Amino acid sequence: MSTFGVTRSTLAKDLRMEWRSKDAINSMLFFSLLVVVIFSFAFNPTAEESRHIAGGLMWVAFLFAAVVALNQTWARELRNQVLDAYRVSPAPANSLFLAKAIGNFLFVVILECLMAPLFVVFYELRSIGPVWQLIVVALLGTWALVVNGTFFAALSIRTRNREIMLPLILFPISIPALLGMVDATTSILTGEASPVFWIKLLTVYDIVFTSVCLLLFEVVLNAE
Amino acid sequence: MKKLALISIPLTLFLLALSSYLALAVAPTESTMGDVQRIFYYHVPSGWVAGLCFTINFLASIYYLWSRSPASDAVAAASAEVGVVFGAVLLITGPLWARPVWGIWWTWDARLTTTLILWLIYVSYLVLRRFAAGGQTQVLAAAFAIFGFADVPIVYFSIRWFRTQHPAPVIGGGPDSGLAPPILHVFLTNLALFTVLGMIYLVLRYKLQMQEQALESAHAQAALKGVA
C-alpha cells in the first residue's frame, strides 16, 4: 500500500471510530464549555475587556481540551497490540503519524467551530479587525498544537504516568505557538495591531516542527 | 568513582572559594550599582555554563540517535541535569540583582523569558527521563531534546517581538557596553572557574549515570537467568 493509501485508510478508520463512539469530541466539548463558564465567572468581563482577554481564554480552553483528544490517539492502538502489529508491518511510519495528526487536527477544528458561537454569546465578542484572519490563525495554531501533541502523545504513551505526562512535555515547547495564537487573536479582535508577524511565526513554527516530527517519528515508534 | 570524588570534592571547594574571593574581595566596587553588582560574577558564568550544558545535551542526543552508544546518552542526561542546576542559579541570582538595580524582581523581556522557557523545557526533559519506561528512555529523551533545542530560536524571536510591541517598565540596566579592566579580569577568571566547575559536575554525573546503566543491565541479566 502506498504512503497515501495507509494515511487515508488509517484516517478513515479513526474518523469512523470517533463517529461511532464520539468519545473525544464529547469530552472536549464539555471540557471547553466548563472552561468558558468558569472563566466568565472568574473574570466577569465587560464587552470591551473581553475583547482583550478572549484570545487568551479561547486558546487556553482549546489547548487543554486538545490534550483530551491527543491522549486518546495512541491509547486506542495499545489495545489488541495494534501498535506492535504496525511496527512489524512494512507500512511507512510517517503515514501513520500523518493520519493521526490530521485526525486530531480535524477533531480540534470541529471543536473550535462548535465553541466559537459560545464565546461570542458568553463574552459579547465582536471582532474589530478582519474575521478571515482569525480563521488563518486558528488553522495554523491548531496544527501547531496538534502536530507536536500527536508526537508527544507517542512519547508519553511509553511512560509510567501517561495522561499526566503529555501536558508536562507539550506545554513548555508550545509556549511560542501559544503566544503567537493569543497575540494574533487579540490584535485581530481589538483591531489595534497587525497580526502579520504572528502569522509568519506560526507558519515557521508549523514548518519546523512538522519536519522534526516526520524526521523522528519512525525512531520513536520503533524505540525498544 | 571514589578516587574521582576524592579529587573533585576538594577541587570544587577550592574553585568555589577562589571565585568567591575574587568576586567579593578582589573585584573593585562598581560605581553606579555598588556592591550589588558583584552578583554579576556568579550570574553570567552560571548562564554560560547552563547554555554550554544544553548545547552538549543537544549534540549528545543527536549523536545518540545516530550511534545508539550508551555513553552519549549518559552525557545527554548528565548535561541536562547540570544545565538545569546552573540555570536555576541564573534564574535565582537574576531577580536578586534586578530588585535593587531595576526596582523590580522580574520583567518579561526577551532574554529573561527565553531563559525561563528554556529552563522549563529542560525540566520537562528530566521529568520525561524520570518516568519513561525502561529501555525506551534514551530514544524518547533524545527525540525530545531535539524538539527542545529547535524551540529556542523560535521562543527568542517571538518574545523579542512581544516585548517591542509592549515595552517593559524598565529597560536597560546591567553593564552592557565594555567592562573596566579590573572587572573584566575577575569576570573572565570566574567564567573559566565556573566552566571547570560545571565540567567537574558533568563528569561526576556522567560516571554515575554509566554506573546506573551497568547496574540496570546487571539486574536485567540476573532476572533473565532467574527465569531460565
Interface residues (C-beta under 8 A of the other chain):
Chain A: N148 F151 F152 L155 R158 T159 R160 N161 M165 L168 I169 F171 P172 I173 I175 P176 L179 G180 D183 A193 F197 W198 L201 V204 Y205 V208 F209 V212 L216 V219 V220 A223 E224
Chain B: L65 I117 L120 I121 V123 S124 V127 L128 F131 A132 A133 G135 Q136 V139 L140 A143 F144 I146 F147 G148 A150 D151 I154 V155 F157 S158 I159 W161 F162 Q165
